[in-house]
Amino acid sequence: MLADFELAEVIWDVAEPGLSLEDRDTLCAAFHTCEPILAMCAALRAVARTRIRLPANVFEEFRSWLAAVPPLRPTDRWLSAWLEVHVLASQVRPSSDRLTPIGGYSEYTLCRFVLAGAGLSGDATPAAQAEVMRRWLAHNRPGPALRADMRTTGFGRLLDEQPTHTPDGAAPARRRPPCPPPV
């Protein structure tokens, strides 16, 4: 079973085509608070609002995750978020006609982490930064938080140049749809 953040990331990935800029901002903020229940709540809210059905394997993973959640406690500081997750869960529906890769995302959620991991300083030229990101993308699967950050920071065009990666590292011939331009 996937951990909270990983599952929220997969759900975000499924909902991505129907998300507004506000949805993406909410999800990015939730992921960067480092509070898993907020990330899950934001991802489920996006799925419920867009009425996107989860692929069967993601739906089953979500149901397993929800069944394993400990009983709610009135003293839990995130009780309202947990209650919202339980309410939103009733609106999540499966789709039997497609499956999606589960997991396999890089741990990086921001471009600056990728650049720092490659030893690139903050004052490197945009061309050098783009080349590092391009090389990194050729071997890694960016999660939705990183893809959103790439669009915001001007690296979104690189996503269109790279094939989609599966969790086992194989790169199928299918390419991601073009990213919307940064706002």
Secondary structure as GFF3:
##gff-version 3
##sequence-region A 1 183
A	DSSP	alpha_helix	4	15	.	.	.	ID=ss1
A	DSSP	three_ten_helix	16	18	.	.	.	ID=ss2
A	DSSP	alpha_helix	21	32	.	.	.	ID=ss3
A	DSSP	alpha_helix	36	50	.	.	.	ID=ss4
A	DSSP	beta_strand	54	55	.	.	.	ID=ss5
A	DSSP	alpha_helix	56	68	.	.	.	ID=ss6
A	DSSP	alpha_helix	79	89	.	.	.	ID=ss7
A	DSSP	beta_strand	94	95	.	.	.	ID=ss8
A	DSSP	alpha_helix	111	117	.	.	.	ID=ss9
A	DSSP	alpha_helix	126	139	.	.	.	ID=ss10
A	DSSP	alpha_helix	144	153	.	.	.	ID=ss11
A	DSSP	alpha_helix	156	161	.	.	.	ID=ss12
###
